[in-house]
Structures are given as structure tokens and as C-alpha cells.
Amino acid sequence: MKTDLSVFAVDIIYLSMDKRNISISSEYSAQGRNHSKSPGLIRLLSRSSIMRNIGEQNCIVDYGCGKLRHFDLLIKLANEYYLVDTKEQLTRVHTESGLSFDFNEYIENNSNGSICKIFNNKEFEKISLKADIVFSIAVADVIPLNDYSKIIADSYTKLKRGSYFVLVVPRNDTSILRRCTQENLYEEGHLFPRGKYFTYIRNYRDPKPLIDKFEETGFSIIEDLSIFSQICMIFKKN
């Protein structure tokens, strides 16, 4: 039987690190524009009675917009579109299929500039906003829950009462889970080395820890279309 040496490589590198000095860089977990759309998002947009009836004149937030993988889908729902991610993600030059693209330049060339507003997460926390929908797609699984709780709380303050938080979280990917061991365990998830940084993954086989955080903040779950490979939920601000 062939041994997967990459598993042991992860373990050795992790064991040599001081956990107190871990730097998680979620930017490296983002999938590009050329990657297929999130099946969880497609599922919600096509099957959710709420999503089918929201129209196209919404103030929406893509909280953790990554490399604009879902830009062309979400902009169709918006008359105001807030794209939020870390400063590192928004300012670096991305490369896809051997070609580079600039985040701001791409948005300017592919939208009405007056619709789109770009903020890094630190800037976004400081603004006042009454949004109709916050989308969080493949974000909760790549940062520890304590960090994700800040996104939930900030979203709550920026949503109108009775508005929605759309949560999509991939899960149960065996190609990732086979590399998750006791040695790279960290804050209920697992770490993977990326140069001097680490990426992080948490597999929410049971979504209860996430649901609890939403309910503690003041959200109620109103629709659950989750499947084995995707958490697909809609929460409402009470």
C-alpha cells in the first residue's frame, strides 16, 4: 500500500511551530473566479423560497468575497454591493490561469462603479449600514469560530431588522479530511503550512456550534437546505 508522505510532512512542520505564533492566512484558502461556483450557493439561490423572491434591488454584502468567485452571481441581486475581505486579499495581485488581475480594476471593468463598494474588514467594521442580505460563502470553515463570531456580530449591526444572513459552508471533503490529524489539530480545526503562514480548516459535520453563535447574537434560523457536503442556511435578524 502506498504511503501518503504529505500527511507526515504536515505533521513534522506543525510540530516544529510554536502555537502561540501561528499566523492564519485565510486569503490562501480562497478559490478563484475560474473555479466552479459554490454548489451550496447555487442550491440556495435555486431552491430557497426566500432567495427566489428577493428581487434585484437589494443592498447586499459579500463578507469574505475572496477572489470574486461569486461576483457575477451576486451583483445581479444588488443595487448596492459591498465587497469585504482582508486588506491582504484586496490589495494583492491575483493570478489565475497564468494571468494576473487586479481586484479593483476587475470590478471597475465589470460593473457599474456606483453599485460596488470595496472595504477591507477593518474599514467595514467602522461604517454604518442597513443591508438587506449578507452572504458568507466558504468563510466559516477557514477561520476559527472565535474570529468568525466577529463577522456574525458585525453583520447583525449592519442588517435591517427582518433581513437575512445567507450561510454556505463546505464540509465533509475527504481529500481534506484525510490530512487532518491530531498533530495539526488547532482550535477545533486543523492547520496546514503555507510558507511562513498557515491555512486553517474546520469541518462542521455538526453545524450546531455555528447555529449557537448566530442565535446568541440575535439571529433565528428560518431555512435549512443543507446536504452532506454543504451547509446551506438562511438566518433572519430579529
N, C-alpha and C positions, 0 to 999 in steps of 0.2 A: 504494500500500500504506500502510495506517495505521501510524504510528509509536507505539509504546508509550512515552509520556513518563515513566511511573512508573519505568522502568528507569533512565533518566538522572537522575531525581530522587534515587534511592537512591545512585547513584554520586557525585553532587555533594555530598550531605550527608556521605557516608562520607569523601570526600577531604578535607573540611574538619575532620575529627576527628583528635585525637591518639590513636593506637592504644594508647598507654600508659594512657590514662584511660578506656578503654572499660568501660562497666558493662553486663553482660549480665543481663537480667531475664527468666528463663525463665517467670516467672509469667504473662507476657502471651502465652505460646505455648499455654497450657492451653485445651482445649476444654471447654465447659460440659456440665452434666447433660442438657440437652435435645439435645445433639449425638448422632448415632448412635454406638453402641458401636464400639470398635476392631475392625475385621474380623480383625486378627491375633489378638486375644484370643479372639474367637468361634471362630476356626479351631482354636486350641489346645484350648479347652475342649470342643469337639465332636469333634475328631479325634485328640487325643493319648491314647494308651493310659494314660499316667501320670495325666493330668488326669481322665480318666473314672473312675478308681478311687481317688481320694484321699479321698472321703467328705466329711463336713460338720463334722468335729470337729478342725479344724486351727488352729494358731497361724500366722496369715498377716500379712505386711507389704505394704502398698501403698506402695512407695517412690517418691514423686513422685505423690501422689494427686490433685494438681491441683484441679479444681473438682468432684470427686466424680463424674466421668463414669461410673465403673465400680463405684460403691459398691454398688448393688443387686445386681450380679452376684457380687462377691467376698464380700460378707457372708454369702451362702448357704453358703460353704465354711468358715466360721470359727466357732470358739468363743472365739477371741481375735483381734481385728482391730486392727492397728496402722496408723494413717494418718499418713504422714510427708510433709512438704513444707517449703518455706522459711517462715520466720516471716512474711514479707510475704504469702505466699499464704494462710496460715492465719488471719491477723488482719484482712485487709481485707474489706469488704463487697462481695459479688459481685452483679452484675446480669445477669439472663437474661430475655429476652422482656419487657423493660421493668420487671421486678420485682426487688427486691433480696432477697438471702438471706444469712444469717449462717452461716458454716461450722459452728461448734459447735452452734448452735441446730438446724440441719438434721439433724445426726447424732443429737442428743438426741431429736428428734421422730420419727425414722425407724429407730430401733434400740433394742435393749436396751443401756442405757448401760454396763452392766458388761462388755459384749463389746468395745466400741470404746475405743481409747486413742489420743489425738492428741498428736503430738510434732512440733516443728519439727526440722529436720535436725541442728542443733547439739545440741539436747537428746537426740535419739535416739542420737547417737554415744556418749553417756556412759552409756547404760543397758546392763545385762546381759540377754540374751535368748537363748532357744533356740527359734527358729521352725522351722516345717515348710516354709513356702514364702515366698519373696519374689517379688512381682510388680513388674516395672518396665515400664510401658506408655507408650510415646511419651515417653520421657525422654532416652534416649541420643542422640537426634537434635537436641535443643535446648540442649545444653550441650557445651562442648569435652570431648574424650576425657580429658584430664588431670583434669577435675572429675568426670567420670563414673567414673573409676577409683576415686575415693574411695567412691562408692556400692557398687561391686563389692567393695572391700576390707571396708567396714563390714558389708555383707551376709554376707560369708563368716564373720566373727566371730560373727554373730548367728543363724546357721543351725545346726541339729543336723547332725552328720556323717551323710551319706547323704540330706540333704534337698535341696530344689530352688530354683533361681532361674529364674523364667519371664521371658524377654526378648521384648518386642514392640517393633519399631521400624518405623514407616512409612518408605517410601523411594520414589524414582523418581516423585514427583509433578511432572508437567510444569508445572503452574501456579506452582510454587515455583522449579523449576529454571531457568525462562526469565528469572528475575530474579537469578540467581546469575552474577556477572561477576568479572573479575579485580579490579575496583575495590573490590568489597565482600568480597573474599576475606579470611578470618581463621581461623587455626588449623585448617586442613584443612576449614573450613566457610565459611559466609557470614553477614554481619551485615545486619540490617535496622533502620532507625531507628524508634524509638517514643517520640516526645517527646525527653526528655533521656536515655533509655535505649536499649538495643538488644536485639532478639531475635536468636537465632542458629539456624542450621540446618546440619546436616551430612548429606549424602546417602550412606548406606552401600550403594552399589551392590555393593561387595565387603565382606562383613562380617568379613573376616579381622582387621582391627585390633581389633575388639571381641572376637572369639574369642581372640586372643592375650592380651588383658588378663585375660580370665576364666581362661585356662589358667595364666598367670603367677601368678595369685592362689591357685590350687589347685582350681579347678573343672574338670570334664570335661563336654563336650557329649554329651548322651545322646539327644536327639531334635531333629530339624530338619524343620519343616514349612513352611519359608519359601517364599514365592511372589514374583513380580516386585515387587509393591507393598508387601510386608510381610516383615520378618524375624521369624520365629516359632521360637524356640529354647528348649529347656529344658536347663539345666546342673545338674549334681549336685555337691554338696560332697564331696570325697574325704576 
